[in-house]
Amino acid sequence: MIKEVIVVEGRDDTVAIKRAVEADTIETGGSAIGPAVIQRVKLAQERRGVIILTDPDHAGERIRKIVAQQVPGCKHAFIPENEATRKGDIGVENASPDSIRAALARVHTEMPSAETLIDWDDLLMTGLVMHKDASERRMKMGNLLGIGYCNGKQFHKRLRIFGITREEFAAALSQLESEEQ
């Protein structure tokens, strides 16, 4: 059983989680997260810890930000978009049990005061920002690092708050470049 409580968007996500692992969930009921839900998440964080696992889309990212802002110290798990998409529908409920287990195995904890290990120039030099293929490269790197897909500014922030080291970054970049050849 997973010790932490997993925050998901809805009932179908809970069903998918329970197919993959033994865990308790809190459902946000979508992006209109009420104070009662936030209070339950705060209590779960105090008692057991929390892992946020939302859909890899705009709404899921919005929910992730709201919960993380209201409840500091949450852990984050990300399912790559291509593993959470079925018939054009994106969501945790579409991910296979293996994809869910893999995401939960690569949980990242926020480290808000962490120093910047990878700077903006690193992202420029590696084609992750201001490059014709930057968006696609960030998606692949985000999947390799287990931090999900986002725009350049948010990607830089995630590298910092999840404490991605230069070694991890270099290894993922090396894998990305070998896959592109």
C-alpha positions as CSV (number, residue, x, y, z in Angstrom):
1,M,0.0,0.0,0.0
2,I,1.2,3.5,-0.8
3,K,1.6,5.5,2.4
4,E,0.7,8.9,0.8
5,V,-2.8,9.9,-0.2
6,I,-3.0,10.5,-4.0
7,V,-4.9,13.6,-5.2
8,V,-6.7,13.0,-8.4
9,E,-9.4,14.8,-10.4
10,G,-12.3,12.4,-10.3
11,R,-13.9,9.1,-9.7
12,D,-12.6,7.5,-12.9
13,D,-9.0,8.4,-11.9
14,T,-9.5,6.8,-8.5
15,V,-10.7,3.6,-10.3
16,A,-7.6,3.6,-12.5
17,I,-5.3,4.2,-9.5
18,K,-6.9,1.3,-7.6
19,R,-6.4,-1.0,-10.7
20,A,-2.6,-0.2,-10.5
21,V,-1.8,0.1,-6.8
22,E,-3.3,-0.1,-3.4
23,A,-3.8,3.5,-2.3
24,D,-6.2,6.0,-1.0
25,T,-7.3,9.0,-3.1
26,I,-8.8,12.4,-2.7
27,E,-10.9,13.6,-5.7
28,T,-10.9,17.3,-6.4
29,G,-14.0,17.1,-8.5
30,G,-12.4,19.0,-11.3
31,S,-10.7,22.4,-11.3
32,A,-13.3,24.2,-9.1
33,I,-11.5,23.0,-5.9
34,G,-13.5,24.0,-2.9
35,P,-12.3,24.8,0.6
36,A,-13.5,21.4,2.0
37,V,-11.3,19.5,-0.5
38,I,-8.3,21.7,0.3
39,Q,-8.9,21.0,4.0
40,R,-8.9,17.2,3.4
41,V,-5.7,17.5,1.4
42,K,-4.0,19.5,4.2
43,L,-5.0,16.9,6.7
44,A,-3.7,14.1,4.5
45,Q,-0.5,16.0,4.0
46,E,0.0,16.4,7.8
47,R,-0.8,12.8,8.6
48,R,0.4,10.7,5.6
49,G,1.8,12.9,2.9
50,V,0.3,13.7,-0.5
51,I,1.1,12.8,-4.1
52,I,-0.6,14.9,-6.8
53,L,-1.4,12.9,-9.9
54,T,-3.5,14.9,-12.3
55,D,-4.2,14.7,-16.0
56,P,-1.4,15.8,-18.3
57,D,-3.4,18.7,-19.7
58,H,-4.2,22.3,-19.0
59,A,-6.9,21.6,-16.5
60,G,-4.8,19.0,-14.7
61,E,-1.9,21.5,-14.5
62,R,-4.2,24.1,-13.1
63,I,-5.4,21.7,-10.3
64,R,-1.8,20.7,-9.6
65,K,-0.8,24.4,-9.1
66,I,-3.8,25.2,-6.9
67,V,-3.3,22.2,-4.6
68,A,0.5,22.7,-4.4
69,Q,0.1,26.4,-3.6
70,Q,-2.5,25.7,-0.9
71,V,-0.7,22.7,0.5
72,P,3.1,23.1,0.6
73,G,5.4,20.1,0.4
74,C,3.3,17.9,-1.9
75,K,4.9,15.2,-3.9
76,H,4.2,15.1,-7.7
77,A,3.8,12.3,-10.1
78,F,3.4,12.8,-13.9
79,I,2.1,10.5,-16.6
80,P,3.3,11.3,-20.1
81,E,0.5,12.6,-22.3
82,N,0.9,9.8,-24.9
83,E,0.4,7.2,-22.1
84,A,-2.7,8.9,-20.8
85,T,-4.5,9.4,-24.1
86,R,-7.1,7.2,-25.6
87,K,-9.3,8.1,-28.6
88,G,-8.3,11.8,-28.2
89,D,-9.3,11.9,-24.5
90,I,-6.4,12.8,-22.1
91,G,-6.6,11.6,-18.5
92,V,-5.2,9.5,-15.7
93,E,-8.2,7.2,-16.2
94,N,-6.9,6.3,-19.7
95,A,-3.4,5.3,-18.4
96,S,-2.4,1.7,-18.1
97,P,-1.7,0.3,-14.6
98,D,2.0,0.0,-15.7
99,S,2.1,3.7,-16.6
100,I,0.5,4.7,-13.3
101,R,3.0,2.5,-11.3
102,A,5.9,4.0,-13.3
103,A,4.7,7.6,-12.6
104,L,4.4,6.8,-8.9
105,A,7.8,5.2,-8.8
106,R,9.3,8.5,-10.1
107,V,7.6,10.8,-7.6
108,H,9.3,14.2,-7.1
109,T,9.1,16.3,-4.0
110,E,8.9,20.1,-4.2
111,M,12.0,21.9,-2.9
112,P,10.9,25.6,-3.1
113,S,14.1,27.0,-1.7
114,A,16.4,24.9,-3.9
115,E,19.1,26.7,-5.8
116,T,19.0,26.7,-9.5
117,L,21.1,23.8,-10.8
118,I,20.3,24.2,-14.5
119,D,20.1,27.8,-15.7
120,W,18.3,29.4,-18.6
121,D,21.5,29.3,-20.8
122,D,21.6,25.5,-20.4
123,L,18.0,25.4,-21.8
124,L,19.0,27.7,-24.7
125,M,22.1,25.7,-25.6
126,T,20.3,22.3,-25.5
127,G,17.4,23.5,-27.7
128,L,14.8,23.3,-24.9
129,V,13.7,27.0,-25.4
130,M,13.8,29.4,-28.3
131,H,14.4,26.6,-30.8
132,K,12.1,25.3,-33.6
133,D,11.7,21.9,-31.9
134,A,11.8,23.2,-28.3
135,S,8.3,22.2,-27.4
136,E,8.7,18.6,-28.6
137,R,12.2,18.4,-27.0
138,R,10.7,19.7,-23.6
139,M,8.0,17.1,-23.8
140,K,10.5,14.3,-24.3
141,M,12.8,15.7,-21.6
142,G,9.9,16.1,-19.2
143,N,8.9,12.5,-19.7
144,L,12.5,11.3,-19.3
145,L,13.0,13.3,-16.1
146,G,9.5,12.4,-14.8
147,I,8.5,16.1,-14.4
148,G,5.8,16.3,-17.2
149,Y,5.4,18.6,-20.1
150,C,5.2,22.4,-19.7
151,N,6.3,25.7,-21.4
152,G,9.9,26.8,-21.1
153,K,9.5,29.0,-18.1
154,Q,7.6,26.4,-16.1
155,F,10.1,23.7,-17.2
156,H,12.9,25.8,-15.8
157,K,11.0,26.2,-12.6
158,R,10.3,22.5,-12.3
159,L,13.9,21.7,-12.8
160,R,14.6,23.9,-9.8
161,I,11.8,22.9,-7.4
162,F,12.2,19.2,-8.0
163,G,16.0,19.5,-7.5
164,I,17.0,18.0,-10.9
165,T,20.7,17.7,-10.8
166,R,23.1,18.5,-13.7
167,E,23.9,14.8,-13.8
168,E,20.2,13.8,-14.2
169,F,19.7,16.6,-16.8
170,A,22.8,15.4,-18.8
171,A,21.7,11.8,-18.7
172,A,18.2,12.6,-19.9
173,L,19.6,14.9,-22.6
174,S,22.0,12.2,-23.8
175,Q,19.1,9.7,-24.0
176,L,17.0,12.3,-25.9
177,E,19.8,12.9,-28.4
178,S,20.4,9.2,-28.9
179,E,16.7,8.7,-29.6
180,E,16.6,11.5,-32.1
181,Q,19.4,10.0,-34.2
